[in-house]
Amino acid sequence: MTASLPNSALGRAFSAAQARYEDTRATSHARLEQARAVMPGGNTRSSLWSGPFPLCIASGEGCRLTDVDGHSFVDFLGEFTAGIFGHSSPLLAQAVAEAHAKGISLSSHSEAEIGLAERLVARFPSMELLRFCNSGTEANLMAVALAKAVTGRGRIVVFDGGYHGGLMSFGGGGSPVNAPHDWLVLPYNDISALEAAFEGGTEIAALVVEPMLGAGGCIPATRAFLEAARRLTAEAGAVLIFDEVQTARMALGGMQDRLGITPDLTVIGKFFGGGLAFGAFGGRRDLMARFDPAQPGALPHAGTFNNNTLTMSAGIAACDHLLTGEALEALFDRGEAFRTALSELFTRHAAPYRISGLGSIMNIHGVSPQPERAEMLRRLLQFEMLEAGYYFAARGLIALSLPLGQEETQGFLAAAEAFLLRHRDMLTEEA
Ligand SMILES: Cc1ncc(COP(=O)(O)O)c(C=O)c1O
């Protein structure tokens, strides 16, 4: 933190907002201390950490959350995009209850897995065959392993800021716990860098790309960049993998549907299990067929819960009733309208904020040449929006859910404008 920051108007406003957060959320704080005794830092999911301590949530209903201190607020975070259904959907609850009543852990195949696979294959024409696993991380790791096996090559092209799970994370210089593949990390949306990497790129097994950097700040790929990725991988005999774990919600058949670009393999996750733990990867028949266990030399792919009937059944109900093409298009449009309105608000008030994203997924950024100030601007807004009853991620992520409607987005915009007016002098100075 720069020396002048704590004494600046921004520093004082931030400290006061953080102090109010601490004062009003003693139970969340106590829960973190309790958790520290049994989990490192009281945490079992790094992305949930934010200082001074994260919220402990007691319950959720519709698009609202209630924390253990009794505060209720609108959930604009939507479980980092996985919570597209909102909370406690009666339809999903019924699907899970019915599946449970028929018995779980059935020790063999069931019809539910066929039903969900059929629905997903129908949505994503690029997925001629697919396999289920339990998370987006696992699905990405399996897709990369398949690409290496079918090409007999080792190098995997990924992008700076890309996030494909806890073992494939390329923000801020990568991660010490990444899977030990031969990663080639390139700048995102940089066609020249891509072309240079593929010159003589006979070592490249796969290119893994998010059609929009999600955890990397909601930066959409340009169409030209994804087209270049498609062309170069095809020419080099490498496998193009679209990680659509977040962007699959952008249309019935995901971003690839919206863009008309067909990858060799697609990875999905988050919400296609109807809110339960889920991941899947699929693609060209000739590639995926390598997992056919009846064939000699088949690749193994195991997982006790890959076909668990609760996830499969909730996924079927979600596909049939909630994740319809019309619902996803409407959610996309709602997100575009909300992001545009928020962006116009920041511009109208000449405020040091901007917002990036696509459809219902977006990220608010503080704007300052000093990274500490940019972060403090973002956290100040986040703390005060929470006080006003609107929750989004400390890192600025917003992911709208299906039950979140006009009333909530209008309320958010009004609260954001009140914030901008309340801090007008300080923000004008920062801008
Ligand atoms: C684009 C993307 N890929 C993969 C993952 C990993 O999915 P999971 O958390 O289910 O392992 C995420 C999770 O946020 C993601 O956003």
The ligand as a Gaussian input file, in Angstrom:
#p B3LYP/6-31G(d) Opt

LIG

0 1
 C      -13.621000     -21.075000     -16.934000
 C      -13.507000     -22.038000     -15.793000
 N      -12.992000     -23.256000     -16.024000
 C      -12.892000     -24.166000     -15.044000
 C      -13.287000     -23.880000     -13.761000
 C      -13.144000     -24.904000     -12.683000
 O      -14.373000     -25.448000     -12.352000
 P      -14.568000     -26.140000     -10.906000
 O      -14.493000     -25.032000      -9.903000
 O      -15.904000     -26.799000     -11.000000
 O      -13.456000     -27.118000     -10.750000
 C      -13.838000     -22.627000     -13.470000
 C      -14.284000     -22.303000     -12.102000
 O      -14.489000     -21.182000     -11.738000
 C      -13.941000     -21.676000     -14.511000
 O      -14.442000     -20.458000     -14.284000

